[in-house]
């Protein structure tokens, strides 16, 4: 099927790695001109696509990046708002500022990018925008700030589909589930926690495997193309009928000590709704900036680094909980067989432990 993308021009935020890069490369294969936006110049260079360095949480910088891309490509037909991330932990382990910054990086960045693209779309007689949301945006999962921001993105696409439709501009949301690709966080989880990974893939995916990167990119290309001209203001899920947005529920925890400083937090990968338990984190160098571990282009939405919400002197002690202390509630009720269930729980010795 010819998607009719040849000669089209596209701008992608968070496009130097992960899903954003996969979409960019897929569009390039369809003979579209693509410019990606990111924070890390090295990643932009490694992407193999024309890139513009910008902080998407700065509306002015983002608008300049959109304008620059349109100028370089001779116009703009397509936009993908892919950069995202999360600040802070759950509701009780985050601050109002964490929530604000999470919304700025997700839903507000998407709104600003699309607003900046509208004049360019209109010069081309219309356009198509895609917001990369998450399974967490419509299936409850950790963390609350990230999940609600992703839900807002899905609703934003629906609202803008109505608002911009008269201008011949389509806006849709794409909600991937947990995506497997080599070098990503789930690949690390598979290699380093094979039994837990197998349980997650077996119990949460009808086909027994996670979604693959190209499957998400292929759907994105279709939604952006004229072949999907009748699709507007909707949310398309590419999750393989995934049951839960996180593997963390498979490995319940109980804190060893009391107080906020000791409260363990589950760690969600920057791809959100794709959280792995905190103990599955891959060691990495300390983050060099507040956003380096948060948006997909800087740390890799699915990379091991994306599972490092805090760099600091935190130390987690993983111990097996005695069988006599196991809670039926933690495994779904007293009817569940607890004899074969293993429990990992965390004791954090630093308030900023992730």
Residue pairs with C-beta under 8 A, 6 or more apart in sequence:
1 227
3 30
3 221
3 222
3 225
3 226
3 227
4 225
4 226
4 227
5 27
5 30
5 31
5 32
5 221
5 224
5 225
6 30
6 31
6 32
7 31
7 32
7 33
8 27
8 32
8 33
8 77
8 78
9 32
9 33
9 34
9 35
9 69
9 70
9 73
9 74
9 75
9 76
9 77
9 78
10 24
10 27
10 32
10 33
10 34
10 35
10 76
10 77
10 78
10 79
10 80
10 224
11 34
11 35
11 36
11 37
11 65
11 66
11 69
11 70
11 76
11 78
11 79
11 80
11 113
11 117
12 20
12 23
12 24
12 34
12 35
12 36
12 37
12 79
12 80
12 82
13 20
13 37
13 38
13 56
13 62
13 80
13 81
13 82
13 83
13 109
13 113
13 297
14 20
14 37
14 38
14 56
14 82
14 83
14 84
14 132
14 295
14 296
14 297
14 301
15 21
15 23
15 24
15 34
15 35
15 36
15 37
15 38
15 47
15 49
15 51
15 80
15 82
15 297
16 36
16 38
16 40
16 43
16 44
16 46
16 47
16 49
16 51
16 297
17 38
17 43
17 47
17 296
17 297
17 300
17 301
17 303
18 184
18 213
18 271
18 296
18 297
18 300
18 301
18 302
18 303
19 82
19 132
19 176
19 179
19 213
19 216
19 217
19 271
19 296
19 301
19 302
20 36
20 80
20 82
20 83
20 132
20 296
20 297
20 301
21 36
21 47
21 49
22 181
22 213
22 214
22 216
22 217
23 80
23 82
23 216
23 217
23 220
23 221
24 34
24 36
24 47
24 49
25 48
25 49
25 217
26 214
26 217
26 218
26 220
26 221
27 34
27 78
27 221
27 224
28 34
28 49
30 221
30 225
32 77
32 78
33 73
34 49
34 50
35 49
35 50
35 51
35 52
35 69
35 72
35 73
36 44
36 47
36 49
36 50
36 51
36 52
36 297
37 51
37 52
37 53
37 54
37 56
37 62
37 65
37 69
37 83
37 297
38 44
38 47
38 51
38 53
38 54
38 83
38 297
38 298
39 53
39 54
39 55
39 291
39 292
39 295
39 297
39 298
40 53
40 292
40 297
40 298
41 51
41 53
43 297
43 298
44 51
44 52
44 53
44 297
45 51
50 72
52 65
52 68
52 69
54 61
54 62
54 64
54 65
55 61
55 62
55 291
56 62
56 65
56 83
56 105
56 109
56 112
56 113
56 295
57 101
57 104
57 105
57 108
57 109
57 291
59 108
59 112
62 109
62 112
62 113
62 116
63 112
63 115
63 116
66 76
66 79
66 113
66 116
66 117
66 120
67 116
67 120
69 76
70 76
70 117
70 120
75 120
75 123
75 124
76 117
76 120
76 121
76 124
76 127
77 121
77 124
77 127
77 128
78 127
78 128
78 129
78 130
78 224
79 113
79 114
79 117
79 127
79 128
79 129
79 130
80 129
80 130
80 132
80 220
80 224
81 109
81 110
81 113
81 114
81 129
81 130
81 131
81 132
81 153
82 132
82 296
83 105
83 109
83 295
83 296
83 297
84 105
84 106
84 109
84 132
84 134
84 149
84 150
84 270
84 271
84 272
84 295
84 296
84 301
85 102
85 105
85 106
85 270
85 272
85 291
85 293
85 294
85 295
85 296
86 102
86 105
86 143
86 145
86 146
86 149
86 268
86 270
86 272
86 294
86 309
87 94
87 97
87 98
87 99
87 101
87 102
87 105
87 145
87 290
87 294
88 94
88 95
88 98
88 99
88 102
88 143
88 145
89 143
89 265
89 309
89 354
90 142
90 143
90 144
90 265
90 266
91 144
91 145
92 260
92 263
93 260
93 263
93 265
94 143
94 145
98 145
99 145
102 145
102 146
102 149
103 145
103 149
103 152
105 149
105 291
105 294
105 295
106 146
106 149
106 150
106 152
106 153
107 149
107 152
107 153
107 156
110 131
110 153
110 156
111 156
111 160
113 129
114 129
114 131
114 160
114 164
114 171
117 127
117 129
118 127
118 164
118 167
118 169
120 127
121 127
121 167
121 168
121 169
122 167
122 169
125 168
126 167
126 168
126 169
126 170
127 168
127 169
127 170
128 169
128 170
128 171
128 172
128 223
128 224
128 225
128 228
129 160
129 169
129 170
129 171
129 172
130 171
130 172
130 173
130 174
130 220
130 223
130 224
131 153
131 154
131 156
131 157
131 171
131 172
131 173
131 174
132 173
132 174
132 176
132 220
133 150
133 151
133 153
133 154
133 157
133 173
133 174
133 175
133 235
134 146
134 147
134 150
134 175
134 176
134 245
134 271
134 272
134 273
134 274
135 141
135 175
135 176
135 177
135 178
135 237
135 239
135 242
135 245
135 273
135 274
136 142
136 146
136 147
136 150
136 245
136 246
136 268
136 272
136 273
136 274
137 147
137 150
137 151
137 152
137 153
137 154
137 173
137 175
137 235
137 273
138 151
138 154
138 175
138 235
138 237
139 244
139 245
139 273
140 147
140 245
141 147
141 244
141 245
141 246
141 273
141 275
142 245
142 246
142 248
142 266
142 268
142 275
143 266
143 268
143 275
146 268
146 272
146 273
147 245
147 272
147 273
150 175
150 272
150 273
153 173
154 173
154 175
154 235
156 171
156 173
157 171
157 172
157 173
157 233
157 234
157 235
158 173
158 233
158 234
158 235
159 233
160 169
160 171
160 233
161 170
161 171
161 172
161 232
161 233
161 234
162 233
164 170
164 171
165 232
165 233
170 228
170 229
170 231
170 232
170 233
171 232
171 233
172 223
172 228
172 231
172 232
172 233
172 234
172 235
172 236
173 234
173 235
173 236
174 216
174 219
174 220
174 223
174 235
174 236
174 238
175 235
175 236
175 237
175 238
175 239
176 211
176 216
176 237
176 238
176 239
176 271
177 210
177 211
177 237
177 238
177 239
177 240
177 242
177 245
177 273
177 274
178 186
178 200
178 210
178 211
178 239
178 242
178 245
178 247
178 271
178 273
178 274
179 186
179 210
179 211
179 212
179 213
179 216
179 271
179 274
179 302
180 186
180 187
180 190
180 209
180 210
180 211
180 212
180 213
181 187
181 212
181 213
181 302
183 300
183 303
184 213
184 300
184 302
184 303
185 269
185 271
185 274
185 276
185 282
185 302
185 303
185 304
185 306
185 307
186 197
186 210
186 274
186 276
186 302
188 280
188 282
188 304
189 196
189 197
189 247
189 276
189 280
190 197
192 280
192 282
193 280
196 247
196 250
196 251
196 277
196 280
197 247
199 250
200 247
200 250
201 208
201 209
201 210
202 208
203 243
203 250
204 242
204 243
204 244
204 247
205 240
205 241
205 242
205 243
206 240
206 241
207 240
207 241
209 240
210 240
210 242
211 238
211 239
211 240
211 242
215 238
216 238
219 236
219 238
222 228
223 231
223 236
245 272
245 273
245 274
245 275
246 266
246 268
246 273
246 274
246 275
246 276
247 275
247 276
247 277
248 266
248 275
248 276
248 277
251 277
251 279
251 343
251 344
252 327
252 330
252 331
252 343
252 345
253 264
253 277
253 343
253 344
253 345
253 346
254 321
254 325
254 327
254 330
254 343
254 345
255 262
255 263
255 264
255 345
255 346
255 347
256 262
256 317
256 319
256 345
256 346
256 347
257 347
260 351
261 348
261 350
261 351
262 347
262 348
263 348
264 278
264 316
264 345
264 346
264 347
264 348
264 353
265 278
265 309
265 353
265 354
266 275
266 277
266 278
267 275
267 276
267 277
267 278
267 280
267 281
267 307
267 308
267 309
267 354
268 274
268 275
268 276
269 275
269 276
269 301
269 302
269 306
269 307
270 293
270 294
270 295
270 296
270 299
270 300
270 301
270 302
270 306
271 296
271 301
271 302
271 306
274 302
276 307
277 344
278 316
278 346
278 353
278 354
279 316
279 318
279 344
279 346
280 307
281 304
281 307
281 308
281 354
282 304
282 305
282 307
282 308
283 304
284 304
284 305
284 308
284 311
285 311
286 311
286 312
287 293
287 299
287 305
287 308
287 311
289 298
291 298
292 298
292 299
293 299
293 305
293 306
293 308
293 309
293 311
294 306
295 301
296 302
296 306
299 305
299 306
299 308
300 306
308 354
309 354
310 352
310 353
310 354
312 350
312 352
312 353
313 350
314 348
314 349
314 350
314 352
314 353
314 354
315 348
315 349
315 350
315 353
316 346
316 347
316 348
316 353
317 346
317 347
317 349
318 344
318 345
318 346
319 344
319 345
319 347
320 342
320 343
320 344
321 343
321 344
321 345
323 338
323 339
326 338
326 341
326 343
328 334
328 336
328 338
330 343
331 338
331 341
346 353
